[in-house]
Amino acid sequence: MGVLLAGILTLALGQDRGTWTVGVEREVDAGIYMQVFASEHGWRVWRIEAREDVQCQAIKSARGRPHPAPAGVGAMFVGGTPYLQITENLSLTVPRKRFNYTWHARHYGDVRVQYRLIGERFWTNLSPLSFEPPPEFDPAILSERAIEISVESFEYPAINRGYSKETAIFELSGLDWALNEISRCVASNANQPNS
């Protein structure tokens, strides 16, 4: 299993070497197409299209880490961990527009996330899957700040095997831009019929 995953990771990372530029679209898996819709401040806004729907999401890796690349398996990404993925929540039960923030670690599944502002001594737990970031993540306050992020994951969480811990600096610059571009991408999809 590890050899297969390593092969997929190597293939996906090999495909990413600067070739994913704005406007380039590729079929990454049978009937799943990805395109970099916009790119700025280290963020990439991805447009992911399948027969059933179109999704838009922004992804940014921690400082000094490569961008995650499409894995070639569904709409998944690999590499560049830790990274933050933001999608628009289009739930009709939510009275105002919200975004989903998901932190990704080396292994999929159970992820433990902690953060602290640069210079603070203690860590704060953060849900890896949350509808709203904590108040400290307010884009108006932190758009030009950086945080220290720590993500822990297990390759086999049921038996606590394959432990991984990554600590990195995550720059929040361009967060407002990314949220606006996700909304712009979603709006552009409303005007296009699915193939």
C-alpha positions in Angstrom: 0.0 0.0 0.0 2.8 2.4 0.9 4.6 1.7 -2.4 1.4 2.5 -4.4 0.8 5.7 -2.4 4.5 6.7 -3.0 4.0 6.0 -6.7 0.9 8.2 -6.9 2.6 10.9 -4.9 5.7 10.9 -7.2 3.5 11.0 -10.3 1.4 13.8 -9.0 4.3 15.9 -7.8 6.1 15.3 -11.1 3.0 16.7 -12.9 3.0 19.9 -10.8 6.5 21.2 -11.6 5.3 24.7 -12.6 2.9 23.4 -15.2 -0.3 24.3 -13.4 -0.7 27.9 -14.5 -3.9 30.0 -14.5 -6.3 28.8 -17.1 -4.7 25.4 -17.7 -7.3 22.6 -17.4 -6.5 18.9 -17.3 -8.4 15.7 -16.9 -6.9 14.4 -13.6 -9.1 11.3 -13.3 -11.8 9.8 -15.5 -14.3 12.6 -16.0 -12.8 14.9 -13.4 -11.3 18.1 -14.7 -9.2 20.6 -12.7 -8.2 24.1 -13.6 -6.3 26.8 -11.8 -8.9 29.6 -11.8 -6.7 32.2 -10.2 -3.4 32.4 -8.3 -2.0 35.1 -6.1 -0.3 35.6 -2.6 0.6 31.9 -2.7 -3.0 30.8 -3.0 -4.3 28.8 -5.9 -8.0 28.8 -6.6 -9.0 25.6 -8.2 -12.1 24.9 -10.4 -13.0 21.2 -10.2 -15.6 19.9 -12.6 -17.3 16.6 -12.9 -20.5 15.6 -14.6 -22.5 16.1 -11.4 -21.2 19.5 -10.3 -18.5 22.1 -10.3 -16.6 23.1 -7.1 -14.3 26.0 -6.4 -11.6 25.9 -3.6 -8.6 27.9 -2.6 -5.5 26.0 -1.4 -2.3 27.4 0.2 0.7 25.6 1.6 2.7 26.6 4.6 5.8 28.8 4.0 8.5 27.0 2.0 6.3 24.0 1.1 5.3 23.2 -2.5 1.8 23.5 -3.7 -0.3 20.4 -3.4 -0.9 18.7 -6.7 -3.9 16.8 -8.0 -3.5 13.2 -6.9 -5.0 11.6 -10.0 -7.6 9.9 -7.8 -10.9 11.8 -7.7 -10.6 15.4 -6.7 -7.9 14.8 -4.1 -4.6 16.6 -3.7 -1.3 15.3 -2.4 2.0 16.8 -1.2 2.7 20.3 0.1 1.5 19.5 3.6 0.5 21.1 5.8 -1.9 23.1 3.7 -5.2 24.9 4.1 -8.2 24.3 1.8 -11.1 26.7 1.7 -14.4 26.0 0.0 -17.6 27.9 -0.1 -20.5 26.4 2.0 -23.5 26.5 -0.2 -25.9 25.0 2.4 -29.4 26.5 2.3 -29.6 26.1 6.1 -26.9 28.6 6.7 -28.3 32.1 6.7 -25.2 33.9 5.5 -22.4 32.9 3.3 -19.7 30.9 5.1 -16.6 29.1 4.0 -15.4 25.7 5.1 -11.7 25.7 6.3 -9.9 22.3 6.2 -6.4 21.7 7.3 -4.6 18.8 5.6 -1.7 16.7 6.9 0.5 14.1 5.4 -2.1 11.4 6.0 -5.8 11.6 5.3 -8.3 10.9 8.1 -8.0 11.9 11.7 -5.9 15.1 11.9 -5.1 17.0 15.0 -4.4 20.7 14.4 -3.0 23.4 16.7 -1.9 26.9 16.0 -0.4 29.9 17.7 0.3 33.4 16.7 4.0 34.1 16.0 5.6 34.9 19.3 3.0 33.3 21.6 4.1 30.5 23.9 1.1 28.2 24.0 -0.8 26.3 21.4 -4.6 26.5 20.7 -6.5 23.5 19.4 -8.3 24.0 16.1 -10.8 21.8 14.5 -9.4 20.4 11.2 -12.9 20.7 9.7 -14.8 23.8 10.7 -17.4 26.0 9.1 -15.9 29.2 10.6 -12.4 29.9 11.7 -11.9 31.2 15.2 -12.1 34.9 15.7 -8.3 35.3 15.5 -8.6 34.2 11.9 -10.7 37.2 10.9 -9.4 38.1 7.4 -9.6 41.8 8.3 -7.3 41.3 11.2 -4.9 38.6 10.0 -4.6 39.1 6.3 -1.0 40.2 6.6 -0.1 38.0 9.6 1.4 34.6 10.0 0.7 31.8 12.4 2.6 28.7 13.4 0.6 25.6 12.6 1.1 22.1 13.9 -0.7 19.1 12.3 -0.5 15.5 13.5 -1.9 12.5 11.6 -1.6 8.7 11.5 -1.4 6.6 8.3 -3.3 3.9 10.2 -5.3 5.8 12.9 -7.2 2.7 14.1 -4.0 1.2 15.4 -2.0 4.4 15.9 0.7 3.5 13.3 2.5 5.8 10.9 2.5 8.9 13.1 3.4 12.2 11.5 3.8 15.6 13.0 4.5 18.7 10.9 5.1 22.2 12.2 5.3 25.1 9.9 4.7 28.8 9.4 1.5 29.6 7.6 1.1 33.1 6.1 -2.4 34.4 5.9 -1.6 37.1 3.4 -4.2 37.2 0.6 -6.9 35.5 2.6 -9.4 38.2 1.7 -8.4 37.8 -2.0 -8.8 34.0 -1.8 -12.3 34.2 -0.3 -13.4 36.7 -3.0 -11.9 34.6 -5.8 -13.8 31.5 -4.5 -17.0 33.5 -4.7 -16.1 34.8 -8.2 -15.4 31.2 -9.4 -18.7 29.9 -7.9 -20.6 32.8 -9.6 -18.9 32.1 -13.0 -20.1 28.5 -12.8 -23.7 29.6 -12.3 -23.5 31.0 -15.9 -22.1 27.9 -17.5 -24.0 24.7 -18.3 -22.4 21.4 -17.3 -21.1 19.3 -20.2 
